[in-house]
Amino acid sequence: MASLLYVCVRPETGAADAEHASFRRALGADVVDRLDLLQEPLDPARLRGYRGVVVGGSPFNVTDDAKSPVQRRVEANLEALAHSAIAGEIAVFFTCFSIGVVTRMLGGEVVTDRPESASAAVIDTTPEGAEDPIFGPSGRALTVFTAHKESAASTPPGAVLLATNEACPVQAYRVGTHLYAAQFHPEPTPRDFADRMTFYRTTGYFDPDEFDRVQGQVLAASVTEGAALLRRFAETFA
């Protein structure tokens, strides 16, 4: 059995396969098993034996008006996973869509007025982030990939803000010691992220007429700290 579990919440098989490969590459020696929540409901017994879980991104939005039964089940499963992390039963690193699920579960507000297009963004660690074992070693600022339509309006109750920027004030937070949630995507290399854009060319994350220009900017970006965050997450809960 691998030491970490990748939880997939992407409907697009090709994008999900590529994201899984990105997490495996970012985590280095950790061979990451996969659980696809769109195909298989979360069974708590499935988590036994893993020291941690990483949750990938999704085109789902917590603020969606019309949700399929599958999306509703996925959100309920992610909430259950968050409760396990808060209880200290397993460490979980939530990313992208799933930070919205956790924010709502904690009683926070998820809004759509602070989107970030597909791009490399600079985020700043907070004083609390500087003291955090996972975010602190990255220094005062780090560059990561972002692409989202919704975000937390403010740090939700019970959470500690770890990273922020002007475009999206809540970039990452921690709850207790075992739950981390990030609005950004920590796992992809520039090539990974550029390739992922092809699956979402017409879904509102960037102007489709500007695809070549945006993809070129992504490929030219220098992004390393996202993978470093994931490796420290794995090491912290070894």
Phi and psi in degrees as a GROMACS rama.xvg file:
@    title "Ramachandran Plot"
@    xaxis  label "Phi"
@    yaxis  label "Psi"
@TYPE xy
-71.7204  164.412  ALA-2
-85.188  -21.5769  SER-3
-126.263  153.038  LEU-4
-118.551  126.773  LEU-5
-91.6276  122.801  TYR-6
-100.658  119.051  VAL-7
-95.7291  132.163  CYS-8
-130.803  22.4075  VAL-9
-96.3664  129.458  ARG-10
-71.6061  -27.4894  PRO-11
-82.1367  113.671  GLU-12
-59.012  -45.2193  THR-13
-61.6158  -43.9241  GLY-14
-66.5304  -37.6977  ALA-15
-65.7528  -44.1852  ALA-16
-60.1163  -42.9668  ASP-17
-67.5391  -38.2195  ALA-18
-64.9435  -42.3849  GLU-19
-57.3132  -45.0771  HIS-20
-62.5813  -36.5336  ALA-21
-64.739  -43.678  SER-22
-63.9476  -42.0767  PHE-23
-62.2155  -42.0948  ARG-24
-66.2562  -44.495  ARG-25
-63.7664  -33.9669  ALA-26
-87.2025  0.720493  LEU-27
64.7727  -115.504  GLY-28
-71.8223  -16.4099  ALA-29
-76.6929  113.393  ASP-30
-81.8166  117.86  VAL-31
-98.5496  118.621  VAL-32
-71.7076  169.36  ASP-33
-130.361  136.062  ARG-34
-127.09  117.39  LEU-35
-96.1728  106.427  ASP-36
-70.0353  -16.8005  LEU-37
-75.411  -20.6312  LEU-38
-108.249  -24.8857  GLN-39
-140.501  115.525  GLU-40
-60.8914  153.035  PRO-41
-68.0912  124.606  LEU-42
-111.797  117.201  ASP-43
-51.3576  -31.4945  PRO-44
-64.0788  -25.0997  ALA-45
-65.8643  -21.6908  ARG-46
-84.4716  -13.5098  LEU-47
-64.4452  134.498  ARG-48
96.2451  -13.6681  GLY-49
-93.0389  144.305  TYR-50
-91.4469  -10.766  ARG-51
-168.881  164.409  GLY-52
-131.114  138.842  VAL-53
-118.219  131.793  VAL-54
-107.63  124.802  VAL-55
-78.9278  -177.191  GLY-56
-88.4055  -178.99  GLY-57
-165.568  150.709  SER-58
-76.484  -5.6255  PRO-59
-61.7644  154.112  PHE-60
-133.491  138.191  ASN-61
-60.8185  -32.1795  VAL-62
-84.9064  3.48491  THR-63
-55.5184  135.436  ASP-64
-73.5799  -48.0063  ASP-65
-107.73  114.409  ALA-66
-115.147  137.344  LYS-67
-72.5286  160.024  SER-68
-56.3024  -34.7757  PRO-69
-65.1712  -44.5067  VAL-70
-62.76  -41.6197  GLN-71
-62.0531  -40.357  ARG-72
-66.8526  -41.4989  ARG-73
-59.0502  -45.2296  VAL-74
-62.8241  -40.7858  GLU-75
-64.155  -40.0956  ALA-76
-63.3231  -41.4563  ASN-77
-65.9815  -36.716  LEU-78
-63.0784  -41.4414  GLU-79
-62.9271  -39.7348  ALA-80
-64.4987  -39.8848  LEU-81
-64.4424  -40.7848  ALA-82
-60.7078  -39.7239  HIS-83
-64.2275  -38.7235  SER-84
-68.2556  -42.7793  ALA-85
-62.3251  -35.0495  ILE-86
-75.5873  -5.5391  ALA-87
79.0538  15.561  GLY-88
-78.2021  -30.3789  GLU-89
-158.325  146.943  ILE-90
-85.2544  136.716  ALA-91
-136.057  134.655  VAL-92
-113.127  103.364  PHE-93
-86.2255  143.6  PHE-94
-134.78  157.175  THR-95
55.8433  -125.284  CYS-96
-50.3329  -38.8826  PHE-97
-70.1447  -20.0953  SER-98
-66.4151  -29.8827  ILE-99
-67.6697  -39.5777  GLY-100
-61.67  -44.9508  VAL-101
-67.6054  -41.6661  VAL-102
-58.697  -46.9657  THR-103
-62.9484  -41.6615  ARG-104
-60.9126  -35.7167  MET-105
-78.6786  -5.86211  LEU-106
95.7129  11.7782  GLY-107
-86.7866  172.37  GLY-108
-105.664  135.025  GLU-109
-108.217  126.913  VAL-110
-125.02  166.387  VAL-111
-115.625  12.6398  THR-112
-94.7934  6.09612  ASP-113
-132.704  57.2545  ARG-114
-74.5816  158.845  PRO-115
-129.277  128.792  GLU-116
-74.6209  170.361  SER-117
-62.6721  112.532  ALA-118
-170.937  168.7  SER-119
-91.0429  126.748  ALA-120
-123.926  145.462  ALA-121
-90.7301  127.643  VAL-122
-120.852  152.081  ILE-123
-110.393  136.593  ASP-124
-77.5551  142.146  THR-125
-81.977  169.95  THR-126
-55.3547  -37.5908  PRO-127
-68.9428  -37.0713  GLU-128
-64.1745  -34.8046  GLY-129
-65.1663  -24.3779  ALA-130
-94.5143  -5.67736  GLU-131
-78.3482  139.108  ASP-132
-66.2099  -21.1752  PRO-133
-97.0991  -43.9604  ILE-134
-88.3278  -31.1541  PHE-135
-54.6169  -47.0916  GLY-136
-63.3394  -13.2841  PRO-137
-76.6258  -11.5559  SER-138
88.8895  -166.617  GLY-139
-74.2643  -25.936  ARG-140
-145.776  148.538  ALA-141
-145.02  153.144  LEU-142
-106.091  128.896  THR-143
-138.857  167.936  VAL-144
-93.3838  135.784  PHE-145
-127.501  152.98  THR-146
-173.93  97.9066  ALA-147
-154.016  157.196  HIS-148
-108.235  -12.764  LYS-149
-140.073  163.426  GLU-150
-162.819  169.864  SER-151
-71.5118  135.823  ALA-152
-68.1067  -33.2587  ALA-153
-159.523  171.132  SER-154
-61.6222  124.868  THR-155
-71.3613  160.679  PRO-156
-55.1252  134.744  PRO-157
85.9392  -4.06477  GLY-158
-102.369  155.834  ALA-159
-113.203  118.595  VAL-160
-69.0588  128.282  LEU-161
-110.1  -30.1237  LEU-162
-150.131  148.122  ALA-163
-153.479  165.609  THR-164
-156.768  175.289  ASN-165
-65.9283  -39.3747  GLU-166
-67.5519  -36.1877  ALA-167
-142.333  96.344  CYS-168
-60.0367  -27.2316  PRO-169
-109.503  90.0876  VAL-170
-91.9281  -29.3256  GLN-171
-163.167  146.397  ALA-172
-148.664  168.315  TYR-173
-126.097  145.039  ARG-174
-123.098  119.748  VAL-175
64.5617  -138.514  GLY-176
-113.248  -15.2294  THR-177
-113.238  -4.04846  HIS-178
-115.336  120.665  LEU-179
-118.854  140.86  TYR-180
-137.696  130.522  ALA-181
-128.189  137.184  ALA-182
-74.5732  -27.5751  GLN-183
-87.5914  177.641  PHE-184
-105.549  109.437  HIS-185
-83.078  -18.8162  PRO-186
-88.3003  -30.2134  GLU-187
-79.8953  145.852  PRO-188
-78.9581  168.892  THR-189
-54.3967  -40.9697  PRO-190
-65.1322  -42.0359  ARG-191
-58.62  -47.6822  ASP-192
-68.8072  -38.7908  PHE-193
-62.3647  -40.9843  ALA-194
-67.5594  -36.8997  ASP-195
-64.0243  -31.3296  ARG-196
-57.8053  -29.2424  MET-197
-65.1098  -27.0424  THR-198
-77.2138  -19.6846  PHE-199
-124.307  32.1405  TYR-200
-61.4946  -33.3267  ARG-201
-118.204  26.236  THR-202
-108.283  11.0358  THR-203
94.989  7.72604  GLY-204
-87.2079  -11.5162  TYR-205
-167.913  165.046  PHE-206
-71.2082  117.012  ASP-207
-59.8637  -26.4133  PRO-208
-72.0289  -15.4709  ASP-209
-104.948  18.1678  GLU-210
-54.5669  -51.523  PHE-211
-61.6722  -40.664  ASP-212
-66.2333  -46.7314  ARG-213
-65.0604  -42.6579  VAL-214
-62.9464  -38.5677  GLN-215
-62.86  -39.0209  GLY-216
-65.8621  -39.1837  GLN-217
-62.5891  -46.0273  VAL-218
-65.0164  -27.9915  LEU-219
-85.5956  -7.40732  ALA-220
-72.752  150.914  ALA-221
-106.644  103.996  SER-222
-130.827  115.262  VAL-223
-132.314  -24.8522  THR-224
-73.9096  -22.7783  GLU-225
-60.5486  -47.8645  GLY-226
-63.473  -36.0724  ALA-227
-64.1904  -37.6404  ALA-228
-59.5601  -45.7307  LEU-229
-64.2963  -40.4374  LEU-230
-65.4169  -39.1531  ARG-231
-68.3197  -34.5076  ARG-232
-58.8485  -48.1742  PHE-233
-62.6279  -42.3783  ALA-234
-68.2657  -38.3681  GLU-235
-61.8114  -35.8127  THR-236
-107.218  23.9833  PHE-237
